[in-house]
Amino acid sequence: MKQLLFAALCLFTANQAMAAKPAPTPISSNPPATTPSDTPASGSSGSYIGVQLGDSTIGALLGYQTMGMFGMEISYDYVDPVYTPTTDLKRSRVGASGLAKFPIKFNDMGPMALYVKIGYELYIEKYTVNNPGIPVPPATSITTETRRTGVTGGAGIHVDLSRKTSARLGVNMIGSDKSVYLNALYRF
């Protein structure tokens, strides 16, 4: 059955390619126009920095984009701490991921792309229990640090606002934790 579906897909693709064969175009001295999402800005190194705001996080990222479609990113996120009268919970994440963009075009909108990313992340959690020394003195404080690593993923939409700036809206998936975030990016 799989072979039959594959053969049908190949036949359909070949027929579409033959039917959609464009007429030859004259050679022009003007190079074709490209959009900001196709290539980095002229004079751009492909590097970019950004900020990330999430459901309960704030962070920064550093990335490098090649061929306008693929990229690598390093990120740091600080997760909102949780305080109670006797405990503190502080969390942060450091990760690296690969990114692939798939351009889409709407008539009235600028260059856009759907993207997916996958990576690896270190999740650090510091949990502190404070004993004020009541009813048994002395006052003590115990801190436990937990480090976990794991595979992360994400997807969303990328919009080029200008030759140097972009924005993203997406979802990060880290294990069973899912969070919505917004990125603002600046290309060098």
N, C-alpha and C positions, 0 to 999 in steps of 0.2 A: 504494500500500500504506500509506504514512504517513497519507494522508487517511482511509483506511478505519479505521485504528487510532485516529486522533484522533476520528472520528465515533462509534466504539464507546465510547471513553472518555467522551465528552460525554454520550452516551445513558445509560451506566451511572451516571454521577455524578448526572444529573437524576433517574433512577429511585430512586436511593438517597436523594436529598434529599426526594423526595415521600413515600417509604415511611417515612422516619425523622422526619417532621414531628411535633414534640412538641405535646402538648396545651397550650392556653393556661394560663399560671400566673397566679394572683392577684397583684395589685400589693402589695408589702410595703413597710413603712416602714423595714425593716432593709436596708442595702446588702449585696450579695453578698460573701461572704468571698473573699479572695484569698490566694494562697500567696506566700512570700518570693520565689520565682523569677518570679512574674508582675509584680511591681512592686517598686521600691526600698522599703526600710524607711521607715515614717512618719518624717518629719523628715529623711529622707536626701536628699542632694543628687544621688545617682546616681554619685558619685565613689567610687573604691576604690583601695586600694594592696595590694600583695602581694609575696610572696617566691616564688622559683621554684628548685627543686632538680632538676637533671637528671642524666643519666648521668655527665657530667664537667663540669657547669656549676653555678654558683650565680648568682642574679640577682634583680632587683627589677623591678616593673612598676607603672605608674600608669594607671588606666583610668576611663572614664566610660560608664555604661550608660543607655540610653534605652528607654522602654516595656518594660523587662524582657526584651527579646528581642535588641536590638542594642547593640553597644558598640564603643568605640575604645580601643586600648591602646598605650602606649609602654613599651618594655622595654630593659633592659640586662642582659647576661649576661657573666660572667667565666668563661672556659674554663680548666680546669686547665693550668698551664704544664708544659712538658716540658724537663727539664734533663739535659744530659750533661756530662762533664768539660770540654768545650770549646765547648758551644753552649747557648743558651737560646731557647725558643720560647714567646712569650706571645701569647694571643689573647683577643679580646673581640668582642661583638656589640651593636649598637644597632639597634632596629627600631621600626616602627609598624605596627599591623595593625587590621583591622576584624573584628568577631566577631558571629556570629549563633547564638542558642541556640534549640533546639527542645525544648520541655518533654515529659517522659515521666513516667508515674505508675505506681508499683507499689503494691499494697495496703498493705504493711507498712512502706514506706520513706517518708522525707520527700521534699520537692520535689527533682526531678532534671531535668537537661536534657542532651541531646547538643548539642555545639557544633562549629562549624567556624570557622576563621579564615584570613585571607589578608592578606599585608602585604608590606612592603619592608624590607630590612635592609642595614646596613653592617657588614661583617666586617673587623676590623683584626687584622693579624698582624705581630708584631715578632720578627724572627729575628736573634740576635746570635751572632757567631763570635768566640771569645776565643783569641788566640794568646799563650801564656804567655812567649814569647820564647826558647823552647828548640827547636831548636838555634841559631836565628838571632835575636839581640836586635834591636830592643827589643820589649817586649810590646805587642801591639796588640789592638784590639777593633773590629769592624765590625758595625754594626746596619743591617738592611734592614727597611723597613716596607712592607707590602703592604695596600692597601685594595681591597675588592671589594664590589659591591652586587648584590642579586638579590632575586627574589620568594621569599617564604616561605609556607608553609601549615601547617595543623595541624588536629587534630580530637581529640575526647575526650569525657569525661563531666564534668559540673559538678553538684555536690551542695551544696545550701544546708544548713549545719549549724545556723544560727540566723538571726535577722533581720539580723544584722550580719556574720556570717562564712560563708565558703564554701570549698570545696576543689575542685580539679580534678585529674584524671589524664588525660594526653594524650600525643600524639606531635607533635613539630615536624619539618617537612621543609624543609631548606634546601639546595637543589640535590640532590645525591646523599646528603647527610648527613641521617640520621634519628636523633632522640633522644627518649627517653621522659622525661617530667618530671612533677613534682607541684607544684601551686600551693596556697598558703594565702592567702586574700583577706579583707580587712576593708573594709566599706562605711562611709562617713561619713554 
